[in-house]
Amino acid sequence: MDLIPTDDQQQIIDLAADFIINELPLSRLFDAHYDADKARLQRQAMAQLGWIGIGLAEEGGGVGMTVVEEAFILREIGRVIGPTSIIPAILAAKLAHEAGLNDLRDALLSGEGGAALAVAETPLSATADGVSGTARIYNVQDAQAVLAIVGDEALLLDASGASLQELPWLDAFTPVARRDLAGLPLLARVPAAATVHNGLLLTAAYLTGLAEGAVAMVQEYAGIRETFGRKIGAYQAVRHPIAEGAARSEHAKSLLYVAALALRDGRDDVALQLSSAKVVAHRAATRNADINIQLHGGIGITNDLPAHHFMKRALMLAPWFGGRKPLLDALLDEPLLTI
């Protein structure tokens, strides 16, 4: 198992990073608010680059690569607190293709329509024609379908005619609604394992990017800000937390790559690797976001800087495809394998 990207994979990473730095600079978050038109253009731009279908087979209109390349892309998006809407879009496009919903698949791949993710607030139960139970629905803007995980099934629900009233939310750049899922027509249902595994990987990749982005931001600040005639990066009280944050990021990245390869290759320990990657990446993202805020001082929590957005986004992603406690409980139940 080689954790070093190939030359072709590194080219994908570099091209994604160049696009994201130019199109999604952190400066866009300064005292800004969610703009539906800009979000739509961002989604369409990512679709034109093939990112939504990068792991979908060519016969399904995708690029024909693997979940490893998906993880590379999501990690780069996470570094700049990019739109999370790409995660349910990638998963819903695959599910729509599997279910033969070609029109929906093509709308998602082109970026003309979006997909939302439902996370249960009350217990969800599958019915003959859909789902019952209340959920938070993330990325409701232009959502044609809602992805919901109910027990051991992944369901696609029709949101094209639904009333999805947006709520005030911690993360101002992610439109969120709350509603009972009953009444959303069922489009497709498949076994959930593949979708959950893919979702865990994409979320872990995004969180890994958040951890790296937070450290990069505070490291740059430490080389600029001065106190008593010295850059603050000269002080151990600043250097050491930044070094610890960089180590956490590297740990998360290594586990992410192992999990991506395990999923791509269908290894027996895939569930263990994916759960580990999500737990460690979330820990790295929240702790590094805290360092970023603290070392910026009082301005770290203001709208003059995007530092606080790293923390808000990490907290928002915590329950996606399994929160910390259920994932740790699952890890305790996993058998250890001899490699």
C-alpha positions, 0 to 999 in steps of 0.5 A: 500500500503506497501512500504517496500520490502518483504523478497523475494523482499529484497533477489532479491535486495541483490543478484542483488547488490552483482552481480553488485558490483562485475561485474560492479564496478565504477572503470571500468569507470576510463579513459575507453572507450566503449568496445563492447565485454565487453558490450555483455558479460554484457548483456548476464550475465544479461540475464542469471540471468533472469533480461531481462525477470523478468517481463515477464510471464513464458509461454513467457520464462520469470521469471513471476514476476512483474514490481516491481521486474524490478524496483528493478533491474534497481535501482541497475544497476543505482547505478553503472552507469550500461548499459542502454541497459537492458531498451529497451531489457525488453520492446522489449521482452515483445512487441515481445512476445505480437506480437508472434515474438518468435525468437526475444523474445528468442534472447533478453531474452538470451542476444544473441541480443540487442534492441535499443530505438529511441527518436525523433529528428524530428516529427515521423509519422507512415506509413503503413509499418513503421515510417518516421522521424529522431531519435537518436537511443540509444544502437545500439550495436548488436541491432536486433530491434528498439523500437519507440513510435509514437503517441499512438503506440509502434512499433518494427522495424527490425534493423538486416540489418540496417546501424546504424553508431555510433556518438560521444556522451556525454556518451561514454559508450552508443553507439548512432546513428542518422538516418531516421527510414524510411527503417527499416521494421516494425515488430510489432505495439501495443498500446503504453500506456503499453510500455510507462508506463513500460519505465517510471518506468524503467527509473525512477528506473535507475535515482533513482539509479544514485541519490543514487550512486552519494551520496554514492560516495561523502559520501565515499570521504568525509570520506577519504579526509582531509584538515587542518588535518580534514576529509572534512565530518566534515565541514558543507559546505560538510555535509549539501549538502550530507544530502540534496542529501540523502533526495532527493534520499529517496524521489525519491525511495519512489515515485518510489515504489509507481509508481511501485505498481500503475503500477502493480495493474493497479491503476487509477492514474498510469500515475500521479505516473509514471510521478511524479517518473520520474520527481523527480528521474531525478531532484535527479539524476542531483542535486546529480551528481552535488554535487558529482562533486563539492565536489570532486573539480577539479578532479571531472570532470576528467577521473581519477574519474567516478563522471562526468559519473553520470551527463552524464548518467542522462542528457542522460536519460532525454528525454526517454519516455518523458522529464521534460516539457511534463511530468510536463504538463501532471501532471498539466492535471491529476485529483487529486484522493481521496485515 
